[in-house]
Amino acid sequence: MQPVRVYLDSSDFSVLSNPNGCTQELLDVLVQLERWISESKIVCCFSGTHICEMAPLDAAYSEAAESRARLLFDLCGRNALISQDRLLAGELNHALRQSEMLPAVYSPDGNWYPEGVEFVLPISQLEIGTEIQNVIHTSGMSRAERRAAKRNTLKGGKPRPVMYAAILTNARNGPLDEILEKYPMRPEDARVLSRYIAGDATAQDATKAFEASLRDPHWMMQWISKNGGLRNQFTDWIRGPAASLQEHLNEVVEQSSAVRKHDADFGTKLADSLFSSHKWQNMQDELLLSIAVRVSKALLDHDASDLEISSIDNHCPGLSVGIRSLHSALRTSTIQRPRLPKSSDFPDGLHAMYAPYVDIFRADGFMAPHIAKTCGRFGTKVVSKLTELPSAIQQSFSHF
């Protein structure tokens, strides 16, 4: 029997890792999950969206963030689902007939992170001689002192043997503070990057070392907590794949708000007409197609303007479920008494992209019906309450 794949909501890790707020009923849920995991009856999977949501926004929340990460690692181990950019690229390749199969979304090796490690790390051969000259020029020394420094350290633009030996010694044994502050790397992996920069390791070695650290969620959360949250180039790399999606969906909310304001100011009922069920469905189709075309261009450099909605729904289950679920939920912001969108809504839509690829999917009470409506055809069971998770899993055993 294949293990049942379970995808927990981010809030589940928060609740179950909080000793003060976890009731006996919830503790029983945790114990049952741990038992089924130990018996290889279920596999809990995590995604990069979990990692981003767990990141503390303030140092005061670091301890709680690390507790969540420990629980995530205890329950999921290295069982990850690939990043949204890899997922969408694979699905769109399938829809465009560039691939006969959907992407392999499940990664038992912890490959949750986006493509492009080489764009985050300094994985390009550095010219050490040039770097030394730059340091000398910006050191504040006089012209004569700069010339003397160059004579003592460089020959023909290259480091003298004694200087290069010192560089290698520092790379192998020196402090790693600068690397550890900038990149989420365990010390042993940061050492490999330090050696690479000095020419003592290959680019492949440095890339593998960085990926090894990324596959350790507990370490990731420790680094994020210590360094004040996801930030800078690393932040853009992790959150980048979702940025354009959020931009498109924000436009829907802004447009509906503008129309409702117009109705309030002039006593019209334009919103009732524009956001009728039929027109809302058409708008959803147009949005899904627009995003598919833009993502195809961005990730595959392919013109997908001839794609049909039916092809996206059939060949891009993650994209279809994610966008349709979120767009369906956003309709509540267009009604007469709108529900204001919450900051958690968009991450919920990103989580929903994985629903077609697991057996049991946890979502909060607001998002669950929207996700269930769009991914039911894939056989995924959407669970709206954490306390109902064990019974849903138990029922699924009979189907395997």
C-alpha positions in Angstrom: 0.0 0.0 0.0 1.3 3.4 -1.0 1.5 5.9 1.9 -1.2 8.5 2.0 0.3 11.9 1.1 -0.9 14.6 3.6 -0.4 18.4 3.2 -0.9 20.3 6.4 -1.9 24.0 6.7 0.7 26.4 7.9 -1.4 27.1 10.9 -1.3 23.4 11.9 2.4 23.6 12.6 1.8 26.7 14.7 -1.0 25.2 16.8 0.6 21.8 17.3 4.0 23.2 18.2 2.5 25.6 20.8 2.6 23.9 24.3 0.3 26.5 25.8 -2.4 26.5 23.1 -2.5 22.8 22.2 -5.5 21.1 23.7 -5.6 17.4 24.5 -7.7 16.8 21.4 -5.1 18.4 19.3 -2.3 16.5 21.1 -4.1 13.3 20.2 -4.1 14.4 16.6 -0.4 14.9 16.7 0.3 11.6 18.4 -1.8 9.8 15.7 0.0 11.5 12.9 3.4 10.6 14.4 2.2 7.0 14.8 1.1 6.7 11.1 4.3 8.3 10.0 6.4 5.8 11.9 4.3 3.0 10.4 4.9 4.4 6.9 1.1 4.7 6.4 1.3 8.4 5.7 3.8 10.9 4.3 3.5 14.5 5.4 4.9 16.9 2.7 6.0 20.6 3.0 6.5 23.3 0.4 8.5 26.5 0.1 5.3 28.4 0.9 5.4 26.8 4.4 9.0 28.0 4.8 8.1 31.6 3.8 5.1 31.7 6.1 7.1 30.3 9.1 9.7 33.0 8.8 9.4 35.4 11.8 8.6 39.0 11.0 10.1 40.1 14.3 12.9 38.8 16.5 10.4 38.4 19.3 8.8 35.5 17.4 12.0 33.6 16.6 11.5 31.0 19.3 8.0 30.2 18.0 9.3 30.0 14.4 12.0 27.6 15.3 9.4 25.4 17.2 7.3 25.3 14.0 10.3 24.4 11.9 11.2 21.6 14.3 7.7 20.2 14.1 7.7 20.5 10.3 11.0 18.5 10.2 9.7 15.9 12.7 6.6 15.3 10.7 7.8 15.8 7.1 11.5 15.1 7.2 12.8 15.9 3.7 9.5 15.1 2.0 8.9 18.2 0.0 6.9 19.4 -3.0 8.8 21.3 -5.7 8.6 25.1 -5.9 5.9 26.9 -7.8 8.2 27.9 -10.7 9.2 24.2 -11.3 5.6 23.1 -10.9 4.2 25.7 -13.3 7.0 25.2 -15.8 6.4 21.4 -15.8 2.6 21.8 -16.1 2.7 24.3 -18.9 5.3 22.2 -20.8 2.7 19.4 -20.5 -0.1 21.7 -21.8 2.0 22.9 -24.7 2.9 19.3 -25.7 6.5 19.9 -24.9 6.3 17.0 -22.3 4.3 13.8 -22.3 4.0 13.8 -18.5 3.1 16.1 -15.6 6.1 17.2 -13.5 7.3 14.9 -10.7 6.0 17.2 -7.9 7.0 15.0 -4.9 10.6 15.3 -3.8 11.8 12.9 -1.0 15.2 14.8 -1.1 13.8 18.1 0.2 14.0 20.0 -3.1 11.5 22.7 -2.2 13.4 25.7 -3.4 13.2 27.5 -6.8 15.4 27.1 -9.8 18.5 29.4 -10.0 20.8 28.6 -7.1 23.6 30.1 -9.3 21.8 33.5 -9.3 21.9 33.6 -5.5 25.4 32.4 -4.8 28.5 34.0 -6.3 28.9 31.0 -8.6 31.1 32.6 -11.1 34.9 32.4 -11.2 36.2 35.4 -9.3 39.4 37.0 -10.4 41.3 37.2 -7.1 44.0 39.5 -8.4 41.4 42.0 -9.5 39.7 41.8 -6.0 43.0 42.5 -4.3 43.6 45.5 -6.5 40.1 46.8 -5.7 40.9 46.5 -2.0 44.2 48.3 -2.3 42.6 51.2 -4.3 39.9 51.7 -1.7 42.1 51.4 1.3 43.0 55.1 1.7 46.7 54.5 1.2 48.9 57.0 -0.6 49.9 56.4 -4.3 53.3 55.2 -3.2 51.9 52.9 -0.6 49.4 51.5 -3.1 52.3 50.7 -5.5 54.3 49.0 -2.8 51.3 47.0 -1.8 50.7 45.8 -5.3 54.4 44.8 -5.7 54.3 42.8 -2.5 51.0 41.0 -3.2 50.8 40.7 -7.0 52.9 39.6 -9.9 51.6 40.0 -13.5 48.1 40.8 -12.0 48.1 37.4 -10.1 48.6 36.9 -6.4 52.1 36.0 -5.5 52.5 32.4 -4.1 52.8 33.6 -0.5 49.7 35.7 -0.9 47.7 32.9 -2.6 48.7 30.5 0.1 47.4 32.9 2.7 44.1 33.2 0.8 43.7 29.5 0.7 44.5 29.1 4.4 41.9 31.7 5.3 39.3 30.0 3.0 39.9 26.7 4.6 40.2 27.8 8.3 39.3 31.5 8.6 36.0 33.1 9.9 32.8 32.6 7.9 30.8 35.5 9.4 30.2 37.3 6.2 29.0 34.2 4.3 26.9 33.0 7.2 25.2 36.4 7.5 24.4 36.6 3.8 23.5 33.0 2.9 21.4 30.4 4.8 24.2 27.9 4.9 25.3 25.6 7.6 29.0 26.3 8.7 30.3 23.1 7.0 28.5 24.1 3.7 29.6 27.8 4.0 33.2 26.5 4.2 32.8 25.0 0.8 31.6 28.3 -0.7 34.6 30.1 1.0 37.0 27.6 -0.6 35.2 28.0 -4.0 35.7 31.8 -3.9 39.4 31.2 -3.3 39.6 28.7 -6.2 39.9 25.6 -3.9 36.6 24.0 -4.8 34.4 23.8 -7.9 31.2 25.7 -8.7 29.4 22.4 -8.6 30.8 21.8 -5.1 29.5 25.2 -3.9 26.1 24.7 -5.5 25.7 21.2 -3.8 26.7 22.6 -0.5 24.1 25.4 -0.7 21.4 23.0 -1.7 22.3 20.7 1.2 21.6 23.6 3.6 18.4 24.5 1.9 17.1 20.9 2.4 17.3 21.3 6.2 14.2 23.3 7.2 15.2 23.5 10.9 18.5 25.1 10.0 16.7 27.4 7.5 14.5 28.7 10.3 17.4 29.2 12.7 19.1 31.3 10.1 16.0 33.3 9.2 15.4 34.0 12.9 19.0 35.1 13.5 19.1 37.3 10.4 15.8 39.1 10.8 13.7 37.2 8.3 13.9 36.5 4.6 15.6 39.4 2.9 17.6 40.9 0.1 18.5 38.7 -2.9 17.6 35.6 -1.1 14.1 37.0 -0.4 13.5 37.9 -4.0 14.7 34.4 -5.1 12.4 32.6 -2.7 9.3 34.7 -3.1 9.8 35.8 -6.8 7.9 32.9 -8.5 4.7 34.0 -6.7 5.0 37.8 -7.1 3.5 38.1 -10.6 0.5 35.9 -9.6 -0.2 38.1 -6.6 0.0 41.2 -8.8 -2.7 39.9 -11.2 -5.0 38.9 -8.4 -4.6 42.2 -6.6 -6.0 43.9 -9.7 -9.3 42.0 -9.2 -9.7 43.4 -5.7 -8.8 46.9 -6.7 -11.3 46.9 -9.7 -14.1 45.5 -7.6 -13.5 48.1 -4.8 -13.5 50.9 -7.4 -16.9 49.7 -8.9 -18.5 49.4 -5.4 -17.4 52.9 -4.6 -18.9 54.1 -7.8 -22.2 52.4 -6.9 -22.1 54.0 -3.5 -21.4 57.4 -4.8 -24.0 57.4 -7.6 -26.6 55.0 -6.4 -26.0 52.6 -9.3 -25.9 48.8 -9.3 -23.0 48.3 -11.8 -21.2 45.8 -9.5 -24.2 43.4 -9.5 -24.0 43.3 -13.3 -20.2 43.1 -13.6 -19.8 40.5 -10.9 -22.7 38.2 -11.7 -22.0 34.5 -11.5 -21.8 34.2 -15.3 -19.5 37.1 -15.7 -17.4 36.2 -12.7 -16.8 32.7 -14.3 -15.8 34.4 -17.5 -13.5 36.7 -15.6 -11.9 33.7 -13.9 -11.3 32.0 -17.2 -9.7 35.1 -18.6 -7.5 35.5 -15.6 -6.4 31.9 -15.7 -5.5 32.1 -19.4 -3.7 35.5 -18.9 -1.6 34.1 -16.1 -0.8 30.9 -18.1 0.3 33.0 -21.1 2.5 35.3 -18.9 4.0 32.5 -16.9 4.8 30.5 -20.1 6.6 33.5 -21.4 8.5 34.2 -18.2 9.5 30.6 -17.4 9.6 28.9 -20.8 10.1 31.9 -23.2 7.2 30.4 -25.1 4.1 32.1 -26.6 1.1 30.2 -25.2 -1.5 32.6 -26.5 -3.2 29.7 -28.4 -3.8 27.7 -25.2 -7.4 26.9 -24.4 -9.0 27.0 -21.0 -9.8 23.3 -21.2 -6.2 22.5 -21.9 -5.0 24.5 -18.8 -7.6 22.8 -16.6 -6.7 19.3 -17.8 -2.9 19.6 -18.1 -2.1 22.2 -15.5 -3.9 21.0 -12.4 -1.9 23.0 -9.9 -2.2 26.3 -11.8 -5.9 25.7 -12.4 -6.8 24.8 -8.8 -4.6 27.5 -7.3 -6.0 30.4 -9.4 -9.6 29.2 -9.5 -9.7 28.6 -5.7 -8.2 32.0 -4.9 -10.4 33.8 -7.5 -13.5 32.1 -6.2 -12.5 33.2 -2.6 -11.9 36.7 -3.8 -15.5 37.0 -5.0 -16.4 37.5 -1.3 -14.7 40.9 -1.6 -17.0 42.0 -4.4 -20.4 41.3 -2.8 -22.7 43.9 -1.2 -21.2 43.4 2.2 -17.7 42.4 1.2 -15.3 40.3 3.3 -12.0 42.2 3.2 -9.2 40.1 1.8 -6.7 38.9 4.4 -2.9 38.7 4.1 -3.2 34.9 4.4 -5.5 34.5 1.4 -2.8 34.7 -1.2 -0.5 32.1 0.5 -3.6 29.9 0.8 -3.9 30.1 -3.0 -0.3 29.1 -3.4 -0.8 26.2 -1.1 -3.8 25.1 -3.1 -1.6 24.6 -6.2 -0.4 21.4 -4.5 -3.8 20.0 -3.7 -4.2 17.9 -6.9 -0.9 16.2 -6.0 -1.7 14.9 -2.5 -4.4 12.7 -1.1 -5.3 14.8 2.0 -5.1 18.6 1.9 -5.7 20.8 5.0 -7.1 24.3 4.6 -8.8 26.7 6.9 -12.6 27.0 7.1 -12.8 29.9 4.7 -10.6 28.5 1.9 -11.5 24.8 2.2 -14.8 24.9 0.2 -13.3 27.0 -2.6 -10.4 24.5 -2.9 -12.6 21.5 -2.6 -14.9 22.8 -5.4 -12.0 23.0 -7.9 -9.8 20.0 -7.0 -12.5 17.4 -6.2 -12.1 15.9 -9.7 -8.5 14.9 -8.8 -9.6 12.8 -5.8 -8.1 15.0 -3.2 -9.9 15.2 0.2 -9.9 18.7 1.6 -10.2 18.9 5.3 -11.4 22.2 7.0 -10.7 21.3 10.6 -7.5 19.9 12.1 -9.5 17.8 14.5 -11.2 16.0 11.6 -7.9 15.1 10.0 -7.4 11.6 11.5 -10.8 10.4 10.5 -10.3 11.7 6.9 -6.9 9.9 6.7 -8.5 6.8 8.2 -11.1 6.8 5.5 -8.5 7.2 2.8 -6.7 4.0 3.8 -9.6 2.0 2.3 -8.9 3.6 -1.1 -5.3 2.4 -1.3 
